[in-house]
Amino acid sequence: MLPVFTGIIMRKIHLLLFLFFISFNSCKKETITKQPKRVEVTTKQKHIEYASGFSIENHSNYTILKVTNPWPNSKKALTYIVVKEDELAPQNLKYDVLIQLPITKLIVTSTTHIPALESLNVLDKLIGFPNTNFISSPKARQLIEKGKIHEIGKTQHINTEIVMDLQPDAIIAFGVDGSNKSFATLKKTGTPILYNGDWLEKTALGKAEWIRFFGVLLGKEKEAQTIFNTIKNNYNQAKQIVAHVKQKPTVLAGMMYKDTWYVPYGNSFAAQFIADAGGEYLWKNTLGSGSIALNFEEVLDTAQQADFWVSTSGIETKNQVLSTNNHFDKFDALTHNHTYFANRKGKTGGLLFFELAPTRPDLVLKDLIKIFHPNLLPNHELYFYHQIK
């Protein structure tokens, strides 16, 4: 009996060892499939044509999106890793924020971000915005009225409780110094905060190219590149129309606020538009990218006989202009009906220019060419600007 019993015991031991071997290999295979994919050594740096504030570096399963100038005088760049859908995050990479695609719920904090979302057909992903009354986009306003886009307070004082309830996948922020207390609170909760520096660009097309920033975050890089190429080509073609114009009208820009007239510097966004549209900007030789603070007499002395006056303002009639300052009738541009203000408003009073112009500089340029040289664009209808009569 003993040999038979021993044989039975040995067969059981062999069976247990065989089952253990099968189980071990099965677990081993499962563990291997969960390991991160091998990081691709070679990379592809996407060429940025006009913008100076961000870069794009594509890898096989993720993209490095670097913002080199998130706010004025920033001492460091911010690095965002955007991982493709159903892919694993790369290891051993230093970054400030990790984003796993797809983003389905997004909060933005500047009206200049709205056109990019609308152009990419992802406006439905927007769930929150500070100061929603500033939004002019008709499509966005419909979503606000339906309760799809929530009011989250003010840019510098965001209601963090509302934001945490909304649980966004990311917040696109902008800031003057990176010290927003609301963003700091939300960051501690694990909410990804990504700074966008489009407003710091020095050129019109540089600002417009930031649609590619949103293209990376929303998994629509190709679409964003196509949209930007169209805007770029439209702008450059319009610019060529006036390239050989010899007679350039003189142009006054800006507007008074209380007792100070803020005139754009010669290197400013506004001055570049005027030059590209074939205008002779009267302060073109001043150095700076912001605005010069002047008194009324200084402006009158330089620009009393200017051919045109262009500005961004909600004013719609000459009487409203004169009610602001009755001495404005001393400017030839106003008395000759050569005054044009970008005064087109959204449903709740926000100026469309501030929202859309950075993304669509081609429309701004065509407007100004139409104003300064109407015969060169006979079929163009003014989009942002209206004549003050």
C-alpha positions in Angstrom: 0.0 0.0 0.0 2.9 2.4 0.8 4.2 2.6 -2.8 0.7 3.3 -4.1 0.1 5.9 -1.5 3.5 7.5 -2.2 2.7 7.6 -5.9 -0.6 9.4 -5.3 1.2 12.0 -3.2 3.9 12.6 -5.8 1.3 13.0 -8.6 -0.6 15.7 -6.4 2.7 17.5 -5.8 3.5 17.5 -9.5 0.0 18.8 -10.3 0.3 21.6 -7.7 3.7 22.6 -9.1 2.2 22.7 -12.6 -0.7 24.8 -11.6 1.7 27.2 -9.7 3.8 27.5 -12.8 0.8 28.3 -15.0 -0.5 30.8 -12.5 3.0 32.5 -12.1 3.4 32.9 -15.9 -0.1 34.2 -16.2 0.5 36.9 -13.6 3.8 37.7 -15.1 2.3 38.4 -18.5 -0.4 40.6 -17.0 2.2 42.6 -15.1 4.2 43.2 -18.3 1.2 44.5 -20.2 0.6 47.2 -17.5 4.1 48.7 -17.8 4.4 52.1 -19.5 5.3 52.0 -23.1 8.9 52.6 -24.2 9.5 56.4 -24.5 10.4 57.3 -28.0 14.0 58.7 -28.2 13.5 60.7 -31.3 11.2 63.8 -31.1 9.6 66.2 -33.5 9.7 69.9 -32.7 6.8 71.6 -34.3 7.8 74.8 -36.0 6.3 77.9 -34.5 6.1 80.7 -37.1 5.2 83.9 -35.3 4.5 83.3 -31.6 7.4 83.6 -29.2 5.7 82.4 -26.0 5.2 78.7 -26.5 6.7 75.6 -28.2 5.3 72.2 -29.2 7.4 68.9 -29.0 5.7 65.8 -30.3 6.6 62.3 -29.1 5.0 58.9 -30.0 2.4 58.9 -27.2 2.6 62.4 -25.6 3.4 66.0 -26.4 5.4 68.5 -24.4 3.8 71.9 -24.5 6.1 74.6 -23.0 4.9 78.2 -22.2 8.1 80.3 -22.1 6.4 83.5 -21.1 3.3 82.8 -19.0 3.2 86.3 -17.5 5.2 89.6 -17.7 8.8 89.3 -16.5 8.3 85.6 -15.7 11.6 84.0 -14.5 10.8 80.5 -15.6 9.0 78.5 -18.3 6.1 76.2 -17.6 6.1 72.7 -19.0 2.9 70.8 -19.7 2.9 67.1 -20.6 -0.2 66.2 -22.7 -0.7 62.4 -22.9 -2.7 60.9 -25.7 -6.0 59.1 -25.1 -5.5 55.5 -23.8 -1.8 56.0 -23.5 0.3 55.8 -20.3 2.2 58.8 -18.9 6.0 59.0 -19.6 8.3 58.4 -16.7 11.3 60.4 -15.5 10.2 63.7 -17.1 10.0 66.9 -15.2 6.8 68.9 -15.7 4.5 71.4 -14.0 1.2 69.9 -15.2 0.2 66.6 -16.6 -2.9 66.4 -18.8 -4.5 63.1 -19.9 -6.6 63.4 -23.0 -9.4 63.7 -23.7 -10.4 66.9 -21.9 -14.1 66.9 -21.7 -14.7 69.7 -19.2 -12.8 72.9 -19.5 -12.7 76.3 -17.8 -11.1 79.3 -19.5 -10.5 82.8 -18.0 -10.1 85.2 -20.9 -12.6 86.1 -23.7 -9.7 85.7 -26.1 -9.8 82.0 -25.5 -13.4 81.6 -26.6 -12.8 82.0 -30.4 -10.2 79.2 -30.4 -12.7 76.8 -28.8 -15.4 77.9 -31.2 -13.2 77.5 -34.2 -12.1 74.0 -33.1 -15.8 73.0 -32.6 -15.2 72.2 -28.9 -17.2 75.0 -27.3 -19.5 72.4 -25.7 -16.5 71.4 -23.5 -16.5 74.9 -21.8 -18.3 74.6 -18.5 -17.2 77.8 -16.6 -16.0 81.3 -17.1 -15.4 84.4 -14.9 -17.6 87.5 -15.8 -19.7 85.7 -18.4 -21.3 89.1 -19.3 -18.1 89.9 -21.2 -18.6 87.1 -23.6 -19.9 88.2 -27.0 -19.9 85.0 -29.0 -23.6 84.2 -29.9 -22.9 80.4 -29.6 -21.3 80.9 -26.2 -24.2 83.1 -25.0 -26.7 80.4 -26.0 -24.8 77.9 -23.8 -24.7 80.4 -21.0 -28.5 80.9 -21.2 -29.0 77.2 -21.1 -26.9 76.9 -18.0 -24.1 74.9 -19.8 -21.4 77.6 -19.0 -21.4 78.6 -15.4 -20.5 81.9 -13.9 -17.5 81.3 -11.6 -16.9 84.9 -10.2 -14.1 87.3 -11.3 -10.7 86.5 -12.8 -8.8 87.6 -9.7 -11.4 86.3 -7.3 -12.7 83.0 -8.7 -15.3 81.2 -6.7 -13.3 78.1 -5.9 -16.3 76.2 -4.4 -18.2 76.4 -7.7 -15.1 75.3 -9.7 -14.5 72.3 -7.4 -18.2 71.3 -7.9 -17.8 71.5 -11.6 -14.7 69.3 -11.5 -13.0 70.6 -14.7 -10.3 68.5 -16.4 -8.2 71.7 -16.8 -8.4 75.5 -16.3 -6.7 77.8 -18.8 -5.5 80.8 -16.9 -3.8 84.1 -17.6 -2.2 86.3 -15.0 -0.1 89.4 -14.5 2.3 87.7 -12.0 1.3 84.1 -11.4 0.2 84.8 -7.8 -3.6 84.4 -8.1 -4.8 83.0 -4.7 -7.8 81.3 -6.3 -5.6 79.3 -8.7 -3.2 78.4 -5.8 -6.2 77.0 -3.8 -7.5 75.0 -6.8 -4.0 73.7 -7.6 -3.9 72.2 -4.1 -7.1 70.2 -4.9 -5.4 68.6 -7.9 -7.1 70.8 -10.5 -4.7 71.3 -13.5 -4.0 75.0 -14.0 -2.3 75.9 -17.3 -1.2 79.5 -18.1 -1.8 81.0 -21.5 0.4 83.9 -22.6 -1.2 84.9 -25.9 -1.8 88.4 -24.8 1.9 89.0 -24.4 2.8 88.4 -28.0 4.2 91.4 -29.9 2.6 90.6 -33.3 -0.9 90.1 -34.6 -0.1 86.7 -36.1 1.8 85.8 -33.0 -1.3 86.1 -31.0 -3.4 84.2 -33.5 -1.0 81.3 -33.5 -2.0 80.4 -30.0 -4.9 78.5 -31.4 -2.3 75.7 -31.8 -1.8 75.7 -28.0 -5.5 74.8 -27.7 -5.1 72.3 -30.5 -2.6 70.3 -28.5 -4.8 70.4 -25.3 -7.9 69.3 -27.1 -6.4 66.7 -29.4 -7.0 68.8 -32.5 -3.5 69.8 -33.6 -4.1 69.3 -37.3 -7.3 71.3 -37.2 -5.6 74.1 -35.3 -2.7 74.2 -37.8 -5.2 74.4 -40.7 -7.2 77.2 -39.1 -4.0 79.2 -38.4 -2.7 78.7 -41.9 -5.9 80.1 -43.3 -5.8 83.2 -41.0 -2.1 83.7 -41.8 -2.6 83.5 -45.5 -5.6 85.8 -45.4 -3.6 88.4 -43.4 -0.5 88.3 -45.6 -2.5 88.4 -48.8 -4.4 91.5 -47.5 -1.1 93.1 -46.5 0.2 92.6 -50.0 -2.7 94.6 -51.4 -1.4 97.8 -49.9 2.3 97.0 -50.1 2.9 99.4 -53.0 0.6 102.2 -51.9 2.5 105.5 -52.0 -0.1 107.8 -50.5 -0.7 106.8 -46.9 -3.3 108.7 -44.9 -2.2 109.9 -41.5 -3.9 108.2 -38.5 -4.8 109.1 -34.9 -5.5 106.1 -32.6 -6.7 105.7 -29.0 -9.2 107.5 -26.8 -9.3 109.7 -23.8 -10.1 108.2 -20.4 -11.0 110.9 -17.9 -8.2 113.5 -18.5 -5.7 111.2 -20.2 -5.5 110.2 -23.8 -3.9 106.7 -24.2 -2.1 106.6 -27.5 -0.6 103.3 -28.7 3.2 103.1 -28.9 4.9 102.7 -32.2 5.7 99.0 -31.5 2.2 98.2 -30.3 -0.4 95.8 -31.6 -2.6 98.7 -32.8 0.3 100.5 -34.6 1.3 97.4 -36.4 -2.2 97.0 -37.8 -2.2 100.6 -39.0 1.2 100.2 -40.8 0.2 96.9 -42.4 -3.1 98.5 -43.6 -1.2 101.2 -45.4 -1.7 104.0 -42.9 0.8 106.6 -41.6 0.6 106.3 -37.8 1.5 109.6 -36.2 3.3 108.0 -33.2 5.0 105.3 -35.2 8.5 106.4 -34.0 7.8 106.0 -30.3 9.3 102.9 -28.7 7.2 100.6 -26.6 4.4 98.0 -26.9 1.8 99.6 -24.6 0.3 103.0 -24.6 1.6 106.5 -24.0 -0.3 108.6 -21.6 -0.8 112.1 -23.0 -3.0 115.1 -22.3 -5.5 116.5 -24.8 -3.4 119.4 -25.9 -0.4 117.1 -26.8 -2.7 114.9 -28.9 -4.4 117.9 -30.6 -1.0 119.4 -31.5 0.1 116.3 -33.3 -3.1 114.9 -34.8 -5.5 117.8 -35.3 -5.3 117.4 -39.1 -5.0 113.6 -39.1 -6.9 112.0 -42.0 -8.5 109.2 -39.9 -9.2 108.5 -36.2 -9.6 104.8 -35.2 -10.2 103.4 -31.8 -11.8 100.7 -29.8 -14.8 102.0 -27.9 -18.4 101.4 -27.3 -19.3 104.9 -28.6 -21.6 104.8 -31.6 -22.4 108.4 -32.6 -20.7 111.8 -32.9 -23.0 113.2 -30.2 -21.7 110.6 -27.8 -18.1 111.5 -28.8 -18.7 115.2 -28.1 -20.5 114.4 -24.8 -17.2 112.8 -23.7 -15.3 116.0 -24.6 -16.8 118.9 -26.6 -13.3 119.8 -27.8 -13.1 116.7 -29.9 -14.8 118.7 -32.8 -11.4 120.3 -33.3 -10.1 117.1 -34.9 -10.6 117.1 -38.7 -11.1 113.3 -38.7 -14.3 113.8 -36.6 -15.7 116.8 -38.5 -15.1 115.1 -41.9 -16.7 111.8 -40.7 -13.4 109.9 -41.0 -13.7 108.5 -37.4 -14.1 104.7 -37.0 -14.6 102.9 -33.7 -14.5 99.1 -33.2 -17.8 99.3 -31.3 -19.5 96.1 -32.2 -21.0 94.6 -29.1 -22.3 91.2 -27.9 -25.7 90.7 -26.4 -24.6 91.7 -22.9 -22.4 94.6 -23.9 -19.0 93.1 -24.3 -16.9 94.5 -27.2 -16.4 91.8 -29.8 -13.0 93.3 -30.8 -11.4 92.4 -27.4 -12.7 88.8 -27.8 -12.2 88.0 -31.4 -9.5 90.3 -32.8 -6.5 88.5 -31.4 -7.7 85.3 -33.1 -8.8 86.9 -36.3 -6.3 89.7 -37.1 -7.0 89.1 -40.8 -10.5 90.6 -40.3 -9.0 93.6 -38.4 -6.5 94.3 -41.2 -9.2 94.1 -43.9 -11.4 96.5 -41.9 -8.5 99.0 -41.7 -7.6 98.7 -45.4 -11.3 99.2 -46.3 -11.2 102.4 -44.1 -7.9 103.8 -45.4 -8.1 102.6 -49.0 -11.7 101.7 -49.8 -11.1 101.1 -53.5 -8.6 98.3 -52.8 -11.2 96.1 -51.0 -14.5 97.1 -52.7 -16.4 94.0 -51.6 -15.3 93.9 -48.0 -17.9 94.8 -45.3 -16.6 96.3 -42.1 -16.7 93.6 -39.4 -15.4 95.2 -36.2 -15.3 98.9 -37.1 -18.2 101.3 -37.7 -18.1 104.9 -39.0 -19.0 107.5 -36.5 -21.5 109.9 -38.1 
